[in-house]
Amino acid sequence: MKKINLYLTSMAIMFLLTGCLNELDNYDAPDGGITGKILDAETNEPVPLPVQGSTGTIINLYELNTDATKSVDFYAKYDGTYENTQVFNGDYEIVVNGPFVSPCKGNVTVKGQTSYDLKALPYARINASATVSGGVVTVQYAVNTTSSSFKVSDVYGYWNFAPGVDDGVANYAEKITVTETSGEIKFDLNNNQTYKNNHYKIQANGNRIYVRIGAKVDGNVNYSVILTVTV
């Protein structure tokens, strides 16, 4: 009798688990998505952002007119674009938490794959260009704040093996800090041990490295675009 009862109990548990799994499998998949750019409110150019990851710019989607209590969160890309192709159709408030003077947000209706651009004002715009001579990479730069009241405390020059470059310690091979808001930063690769130790990686990548300028303004870091340099 005990064996029969144990068998019946096992079968009941199996049916319950199967029913729960079937119920989970019956949930609808997301039927929409959203892509767009975070544009400078004054120049209408994409705002360069940190690399996706722990130091990245987070996008929050808050579903409107429902009982949802949690946002859908994902990262913007370092070129100022964003994408999430797995979002349920519906009405959302979109909020971007980045190095912007005022909150970057708006309302969007997602219906299928939807495009929606946002406007934001960075604390600073940074122009940069790079040249190479004899193993020395020279980056010319200029930092322009978007308000005369904003103060630049530090300017950073970075280079990295990978295209993703920002102030996160995992996203640069070398970082140089200066205080001048315009000028040049030099990377002497011939005398850089990190470069020497990883030269094979650079050769395998067509002798390319990636450089970028960052500027800390009122505690927020804005960036130039990432430059590809052949050394």
Buried (B, 14 or more C-beta within 10 A) or exposed (E): EEEEEEEEEEEEEEEEEEEEEEEEEEEEEEBBBBBBBBBBBEEEEBBBBBBBEEBBBBBBBBBEEEEBEEBBEBBBBBBBBBBBEEBBBBBBBBBBBBBBBEEBBBEBEBEEEBEBBBBBBBBBBBEBBBEBEEEBBBBBBBBEBBEEEBEBEEBBBBBBBBBBBBBBEEBBBBBBEBEEBEEBBEBEBEEBEEBEEBEEEBEEBEEBBBBBBBBBBBEBBBBBBBBEBEB
